[in-house]
Amino acid sequence: LKQVFDVEQYGSLSYIPDKYPLFAAKTRGWDKSKPFVLVTGGVHGYETSGVQGALLFLETKAQHYSQWFNILVAPCVSPWGY
């Protein structure tokens, strides 16, 4: 994903920060004139399909939609739930 998107660590869980980093991927070349889209996954406990869906979106669709939108994907907001 790092070849196509900017991947950044935006935080970590305070419990064991090295074990639970939080990452987000965003499309490159953000344009203030485009609308912004936020895709999240892993928000609720045992929501594994949301994490997988967010990652699949990054791998298959996000680059295509980036021609019309600035896209930020946080695939696993709560590692506790995953």
N, C-alpha and C positions, 0 to 999 in steps of 0.2 A: 504493500500500500504506500510505502514511503516514496516510491518512484513516481507516483501520480499525485499524492496528496501531502499536505503539510501535517505531520503527526507530532503532537505536543503533549507532554504531561502537564495537566492543569492542576493537579493536586494528588493527595493520597489520603487513605484513611489513617487517622491518628493512632489506631490500635497497634498496627505494625506497618509503618509507612513504607518500608522496603518491600514488604510482601503484597501490599495493596495499592499500587500506583493507579492513578486515574488518567486515561488518555483520551484525546479527541483528535479527529482528523478533519481537516477543512480543505476545501478546494483552493487551488492557487489562483492568484490574480484577482483578488476580491475587487469588486466594482461597486462603489457606493450607489450607483444608479439601479442596481439589480436588487430584487427582493431577497431577503434572507430566509433560509430554511434550516430548522434545527431538528435533527433526528436523534432520538435517544432510545436506549435499550437497557435492560437490566435495572429498571427502576424499582420494581416490586419483587419481593421474595420469590424465589424459584421461577423466575421469568427467563428461562434459558432461551426460549424462542425469540424474545425481543432482542437479545444480544446477537444471536445468529442472524436474525433478519436485518439488523443494522449493518453488520459486517457484509452480508450478502449484497445489500444496497450499495455499499461502498465499492465492492468488487465488480458489480454488474451494471449499475444505473447512474451513480452519482456523477461520473465524469460527463455523461451525456447531458444530464440536466444542468450541469454547471454553465452551459452556454446561456441559460436564462436566469439562474439563481446562484447566489453565494450559499454554499452548503457547509454546515458544521454537523459532524456526527460524533456523539458521545455514546459509544456502543455499550458500555457497562457502567452506568452511573452508580450503582450500588453493588460492589463485589460481594457483599454479605448475602445478597439474594441469589447470586449466581453460584 
